[in-house]
Amino acid sequence: MTYTKEQIDRANQTDLVSFLQAQGEQLERAGQEYRWKRHDSLTVRENRWYRHSQSKGGGPIDFVMEFYGKSFLEAVEMLIGERGEAPPPVYLQFRLPPKSPDNQTARNYLTAARRIDEDVSGFFFSCGDLYEEAAHHNAVFVGRDESGIPRYAHQRGTVGSFRLDVNGSDKTFNFCYRGEGERLFVFEAPIDLLSFLCLFKKEWQKQSYLSLGGVSEKALLRFLSDRPNIKTVYLCLDSDKAGTDACSRLNSIIPQGYTVNRLVPLFKDWNEVLQRKEEITDGKYLREAVYGLREPQQEETVEIIRMSEVDTQTVEWLWEPYIPFGKVTIVQGNPGEGKTTLALRLCAACTNRKPFPAMAEHEPFNVIYQTAEDGLGDTVKPRLMEADADLDRVLVIDEGKQELSLSDERIERAIRQTGARLIILDPIQAYVGEKTDMNKANEIRPIFRRLAEVAERTGCAVVLIGHLNKAAGGQSAYRGLGSIDFRAAARSVLLIGRVKREPNVRVIIHDKSSLAPEGKPMAFSLGAESGFSWIGEYDITADELLSGTGGNTETKTEQAERLILDLLADGKEMASEDIVKAAAEAGISERTVQNAKRSMGGILGARRVGSQWYNFIKKKQPPETAK
C-alpha cells in the first residue's frame, strides 16, 4: 500500500499527547511538556518528541517507527487509521541477491574463519536463510516474515570486513530462528547468533533466536508481537559499554509481561568466545548471567504442583500391610473386644521386640501411648508389664494442666522431642475436642488433615483407637462412630471383633487399605485363664464378624475337617493334592485345608508313596508308615 502526501502530512500533525493516552500510556506533565513514564528521558509536546538521553527527536511518524517498531507505512496507518491503496514500494524494490551455484566459499569462511560448526551453519544453508551471493561470494543472511516471505537480507563479506543490508530490506524482519519454546535469545549480529548455537547446542531448536542487525529494537518488538508464545527474553549483546547501554534501553522498551535476563559473553562477543573456546577449560562461556532485569507484573497466581515434579516415595511399614509409618491408621471395634490389648501388644513389639505376626523386626524405639479410659498405674502399666514392653520406651504426654486433642501442637513437639515412631490415642472420641461435633464432616476434615500432615512430616505411625456405633447389621464401612470422614482420612482401617462361636477368639480384619492390598485376617486368643496368644490367619469377613453370622455357622476350618472325614471314610486313602482339589470345588482354600489337617493331627495320618503324600484316618493301632 501507499499513502498520499496529504495523508502523510496529516499523520505528522497528530497530537502525540492524545495519541499516547489513547494507547493507554502513562504521561506526567512537566511544564508545557509531558514526560512519558516508560522512557523518563523522553518528552512530548503537541506533535513533537525529544529524547534527551540521545539528543534526538522528531514527529509522530518517526516516533511510532522508533518506539513501536513499525515500518513507515505501518506508522502512517497507525496514526491516521486509514489503509493505503497500493502494494508497498518496499516489497517491490526488495530483491534477494542472486545465489552462487554452490555455497562452498561461504561455508569455508564460516567454518575456517569463524569456527562455526558445520552442522549449525548447514541447518541454515539447507533452509535457505543463509546462502552465498553469486557476484562477490558474500554470505547472505535472510530475514523472513511469519509467512516465510523474505523481507530482509544482510551481506557479510567472506574476505575483509565488508557488511551491508540489501537495498529495500525491512529491518523489522531480521535474521532469526523461530522455535516453539517460551525463550527468545537476542544478538547484535547473525555471526554471534550462530556462535551461541555452537556453544549451547543441546536441544537448541526448541527455542527462538533473533539478530537485531545492530542494537535497534525494531526487529525485537516485531518478533514479540508475532510470537505470543515467548515469555522470557535473554539479551545476549556484546560485553562492552555499547552492549550494556543497549541492554538497559531494550529492557525499558520491551512491553510488560515478559521476564528479561541478560547473558554476558566471557569475551567481547560470542564469536570471540567460540574462537577461543579451547582456552576455556572449565566450560564457562559466560562472564555473567544477570537474571531478573525485569519480572512480569502478574496477578497473584495459584500454587500448582505438576505430578511430573513430585518425588515418588516408598511406603515404610511398621506392620505391613496393616500399619504404615507416616500415616494415620484407625483400629475400631466394640468395647471389650481386644482393641486396647492389641495396642499394648503393639507397644511391646516396638519397644522390646516381642512377637507380632508377620511383622519385620525393628530396632526398639519410643512409643507415645495416650489413653482417656484406663488409669496409668492400675491398668495400663500392669498390662504393659504383662506384655513384656520396655516401660522406659513407653511415654505419655502429661495432660494434667491441659487435655490433649488431635489438633494439639504438643503432639508434633512430643514426637520430635522423644523420637517416637508410633503414637496411639485411645479412644478417638476423647481427643477430637469438646467443641467438635464428630458427626459433622466439615469439622472433622481439617482436624484429620492436620494430624495426617504431622504424621507425614515426622514419619511417625499414628494409630487411633475407635468404638463402633450401634447400627447392628450395617456394612463395616459405616459402623465407625462419628462421621464417615474418620474412615476416609485414614490410610488403613483395622476392625477387631469377637468370634461368636469361639468367645476367646478375637479377629483383626483389614477393612480398608489405601497403600497396599489388604492383609489377611489375623486372630488372637484372649481368655481369663489362658491369657493372650496369637493364633494367626483366620477365615472370616468383616461383615460376618460384625453380624455374628460367621459364628453361628460352621467355620471354614470346620467345613474342611468335615470334608476330609467324608473323603477318607471307611478306611479310604487319598492323595493330598486330590483333597485340595475337592476342597477348592467346595469353596475352601488350600490354606484352610492345611489348618484343618493341623487341627486333626490326632486322627489324621499320612504316608509317602513315591513323590506323593496320601492321607488316611488313623486306626487304633496305625500302620508303621503313618506320620
PEZITA-V746110 format. One record per backbone hydrogen bond with DSSP energy under -1.0 kcal/mol. CO is the residue of the C=O (numbers start at 1). NH is the residue of the N-H. Records with the same first field share a line. If there is no record, write none. Layout:
CO: NH / NH
This chain:
2: 85
4: 8
5: 9
6: 10
7: 11
8: 12
11: 14
15: 19
16: 20
17: 21
18: 22
19: 23
20: 25
21: 24
26: 37
28: 35
30: 33
33: 30
34: 44
35: 28
36: 39
39: 42
41: 52
42: 36
43: 50
44: 34
45: 48
46: 16
48: 45
49: 58
50: 43
51: 56
56: 51
58: 49
59: 63
60: 64
61: 65
62: 66
63: 67
64: 68 / 70
71: 75
72: 76
73: 77
74: 78
75: 79
76: 80
77: 81
88: 91 / 92
89: 93
90: 94
98: 134
103: 107
104: 108
105: 109
106: 110
107: 111
108: 112
109: 113 / 114
110: 116
117: 121
118: 122
119: 123
120: 124
121: 125
122: 126
123: 127
124: 129 / 130
129: 142
131: 140
132: 100
133: 137
138: 133
139: 156
140: 131
141: 154
143: 151 / 152
145: 148
149: 145
151: 170
152: 143
153: 166
154: 141
155: 164
156: 139
162: 157
164: 155
166: 169
170: 173
175: 211
177: 209
182: 231 / 232
183: 208
184: 234
185: 210
186: 236
187: 212
188: 214
189: 193
190: 194
191: 195
192: 196
193: 197
194: 198
195: 199
196: 200
201: 204
203: 206
204: 207
206: 181
208: 185
209: 177
210: 187
217: 221
218: 222
219: 223
220: 224
221: 225
222: 226
223: 227
227: 230
231: 259
232: 184
233: 261
234: 186
235: 263
238: 240
240: 244
241: 245
242: 246
243: 247
244: 248
245: 249
246: 250
247: 251
248: 252
249: 253
250: 254
259: 233
260: 293 / 294
261: 235
262: 290
264: 287 / 288
268: 239
269: 273
270: 274
271: 275
272: 276
274: 277
276: 279
277: 280
279: 281
285: 266
288: 264
290: 262
294: 260
306: 309
316: 325
319: 322 / 323
323: 318 / 319
327: 462
328: 491 / 492
329: 464
330: 494
331: 466
332: 496
334: 337
338: 342
339: 343
340: 344
341: 345
342: 346
343: 347
344: 348
345: 349
346: 350
347: 351
348: 352 / 354
350: 365
356: 359
366: 421
367: 395
368: 424
370: 426
375: 379 / 380
376: 381
379: 383
380: 384
381: 385
382: 386
383: 387
384: 389
385: 388
390: 393
393: 367
395: 369
405: 408
408: 411
409: 413
410: 414
411: 415
412: 416
413: 417
414: 418
415: 419
421: 461
422: 368
423: 463
424: 370
425: 465
426: 372
428: 431
431: 406
433: 436
437: 440
438: 483
440: 443 / 444
441: 445
444: 448
445: 449
446: 450
447: 451
448: 452
449: 453
450: 454
451: 455
452: 456
453: 457
454: 458
455: 459
461: 423
462: 329
463: 425
464: 331
465: 428
466: 333
467: 481
470: 472
471: 474
475: 478
476: 479
479: 469
483: 486
484: 488
485: 489
486: 490
491: 514
492: 330
493: 511 / 512
494: 332
495: 509
497: 507
502: 505
504: 526
505: 499
506: 524
507: 497
508: 522
509: 495 / 511
512: 493
521: 538
522: 508
523: 535 / 536
524: 506
525: 533
527: 531
531: 527
533: 525
536: 523
538: 540
541: 545
542: 546
543: 547
544: 548 / 550
548: 551 / 552
555: 559
556: 560
557: 561
558: 562
559: 563
560: 564
561: 565
562: 566
563: 567
564: 568
569: 572
574: 615
575: 579
576: 580
577: 581
578: 582
579: 583
580: 584
581: 585
583: 588
584: 587
589: 593
590: 594
591: 595
592: 596
593: 597
594: 598
595: 599
596: 600
598: 601
600: 603 / 604
603: 618
605: 616
607: 614
609: 612
612: 609
613: 576
614: 607
615: 574
616: 605
623: 626
